[in-house]
Amino acid sequence: MLARQTLRYSHILAKKTTVSELKKNPIFKELKLTVPSGELASTEVSLAFILGPKIGNGFYMNLNGDFNPLTMDLWWMRMWNRITGKPFKKPTDATNDKNRKRIQKALEGELNEYEQQTIEETMLDEGLDSIEGQNVDQFAVAINAKFQREFGRYGKDQADLRPIKTELFKATDTHSQNLSGKFEQATPKKRHRESRDEASHRKC
């Protein structure tokens, strides 16, 4: 009985449709299920797409013998973006400005003893009299490097000795990574995905 029900559900989830039709599905609407975004409305998918483009439309279908859908993880996307000449995600000026304000807001808040000491040491090392304007970039990179070194001194068995990653250190880490270039791991734009999938199928 259970085996028959499982097989029945497998057939249902394997049924082909389009993203557009999936969004119109009355059952999904009634259950208030959100259809994943990121694909063109006309893209053919299975009903399992409702579980997610990677898990449902990709991995689940592959496990059930359909190897046409491509299962992409973070590392696959990094490889693809390197091949297409876009390995790094370039932050916008607006993003950098937002991160600088986040850092300055953290500096104006209540700081613990470790934060105060690390700030003083960083400013002394970098010859900074203040943290404002473009100085924020220099400060963020330097204090993040100092924090990461201190954090990395302790293994998992000494996790309680690691410095706490407060809002200040989270903000400077994010800004520092943006300035140095983050790996682009997002999926390509919708109009580029057909060429991505076609190239992958030819290779496989």
C-alpha positions in Angstrom: 0.0 0.0 0.0 2.7 2.4 1.0 4.8 1.5 -2.0 1.9 2.2 -4.3 1.2 5.6 -2.7 4.9 6.5 -2.9 5.0 5.6 -6.6 1.9 7.6 -7.2 3.3 10.7 -5.6 6.6 10.2 -7.6 4.6 10.2 -10.8 2.7 13.4 -9.8 5.9 15.2 -8.8 7.6 14.2 -12.1 4.8 15.6 -14.2 6.1 18.3 -16.5 4.7 21.9 -16.5 6.0 25.4 -16.8 6.8 28.0 -14.1 3.8 30.0 -15.3 1.4 27.1 -15.0 2.8 26.2 -11.6 2.1 29.6 -10.3 -1.5 29.2 -11.4 -2.0 25.8 -9.8 -5.1 26.1 -7.6 -3.9 23.5 -5.1 -0.6 25.4 -4.5 -2.6 28.7 -4.2 -4.9 27.1 -1.6 -2.0 25.8 0.4 -0.3 29.2 0.0 2.8 27.6 -1.4 5.3 30.0 -3.0 6.7 28.9 -6.4 10.5 29.5 -6.4 11.7 32.5 -8.5 14.7 32.7 -10.8 13.4 30.9 -13.9 11.6 32.3 -16.9 7.8 31.8 -16.9 8.0 29.6 -20.0 10.8 27.3 -18.6 9.7 23.7 -18.4 10.0 22.2 -14.9 8.5 19.3 -13.0 5.9 19.7 -10.3 8.8 18.9 -7.9 10.0 22.4 -8.6 7.8 23.6 -5.8 10.3 22.0 -3.4 13.0 24.2 -4.8 15.0 24.5 -8.1 18.0 22.5 -6.6 16.3 20.0 -4.3 13.0 19.5 -6.1 13.5 20.1 -9.8 17.2 18.9 -9.7 18.3 16.5 -7.1 14.9 14.8 -6.5 14.4 14.2 -10.3 18.0 12.9 -10.7 17.4 10.4 -7.9 14.3 9.2 -9.7 16.2 8.5 -12.9 15.6 11.8 -14.8 19.0 13.3 -15.5 17.9 16.1 -17.7 17.4 18.6 -14.9 20.7 20.0 -13.7 21.5 20.0 -10.0 23.6 23.0 -9.2 25.3 23.7 -5.9 27.4 26.7 -4.7 30.7 25.2 -6.1 29.2 24.4 -9.5 28.0 28.0 -9.8 31.4 29.3 -8.8 33.0 27.2 -11.5 30.4 28.4 -14.1 31.0 32.0 -13.2 34.8 31.6 -13.6 34.3 30.0 -17.0 32.1 32.9 -18.1 34.5 35.5 -16.8 32.4 36.7 -13.9 34.0 35.0 -10.8 33.5 37.9 -8.5 30.5 39.9 -7.4 31.2 43.6 -7.6 29.3 45.5 -4.9 27.5 48.7 -5.8 28.5 52.1 -4.4 25.2 52.1 -2.6 26.1 48.7 -0.9 29.5 50.1 0.2 28.0 53.2 1.6 25.4 51.2 3.5 28.2 49.0 4.9 30.2 52.0 6.0 27.2 53.5 7.8 26.6 50.1 9.5 30.2 50.1 10.8 30.0 53.7 12.0 26.7 52.8 13.8 28.3 49.9 15.5 31.2 52.1 16.6 28.7 54.5 18.2 27.0 51.7 20.1 28.0 50.1 23.3 31.4 48.4 22.9 32.9 45.6 25.0 36.4 45.7 26.3 37.8 43.5 23.5 36.2 45.7 20.9 37.6 48.9 22.4 41.1 47.4 22.7 41.1 46.1 19.1 39.8 49.4 17.8 42.6 51.3 19.6 45.3 48.9 18.3 44.0 49.0 14.8 43.9 52.8 14.7 47.4 53.0 16.1 48.7 50.4 13.6 47.1 52.2 10.7 47.9 55.7 11.8 44.2 56.8 11.9 43.1 59.7 14.0 39.4 59.1 13.2 37.1 56.6 11.4 35.1 58.5 8.8 34.8 58.8 5.0 37.3 56.6 3.2 39.1 55.9 6.4 36.3 53.4 7.2 37.5 51.2 4.3 41.1 51.1 5.6 39.9 50.5 9.2 37.5 47.7 8.2 40.1 45.7 6.3 42.7 46.1 9.1 40.4 45.3 12.0 38.8 42.4 10.2 42.3 40.9 9.5 43.2 41.3 13.2 39.9 39.7 14.4 40.3 36.8 12.0 43.8 36.1 13.1 42.7 36.1 16.8 39.6 34.0 16.0 41.7 31.5 14.0 44.1 30.9 16.9 41.6 28.6 18.5 40.4 25.3 17.2 36.9 23.8 17.7 38.0 22.3 21.0 38.8 25.8 22.2 35.8 27.6 20.8 34.9 29.2 24.1 38.2 31.1 23.9 37.4 32.7 20.6 36.5 36.4 20.6 32.7 37.0 20.1 31.8 38.1 16.6 29.8 41.2 17.5 27.9 43.4 15.2 31.1 45.5 14.7 33.1 42.5 13.5 30.3 41.2 11.4 30.0 44.6 9.7 33.7 45.0 9.1 33.9 41.4 7.8 31.2 42.0 5.3 32.6 45.3 4.1 36.2 43.9 3.9 35.0 41.0 1.7 33.1 43.3 -0.5 36.2 45.5 -1.0 38.4 42.5 -1.9 35.8 40.9 -4.1 33.3 38.1 -3.1 32.9 35.0 -5.1 29.9 35.3 -7.3 27.7 32.3 -6.6 24.3 33.4 -7.6 22.7 31.8 -10.6 23.0 33.7 -13.9 20.3 36.0 -15.2 17.3 34.3 -16.5 18.0 35.0 -20.1 21.5 33.4 -19.7 20.3 30.2 -18.1 19.3 28.4 -21.2 22.9 28.6 -22.5 24.2 27.5 -19.1 22.0 24.4 -19.1 22.6 23.6 -22.7 26.4 23.7 -22.2 26.1 21.5 -19.1 24.1 18.9 -20.9 26.5 18.7 -23.8 29.4 18.3 -21.3 27.6 15.5 -19.4 
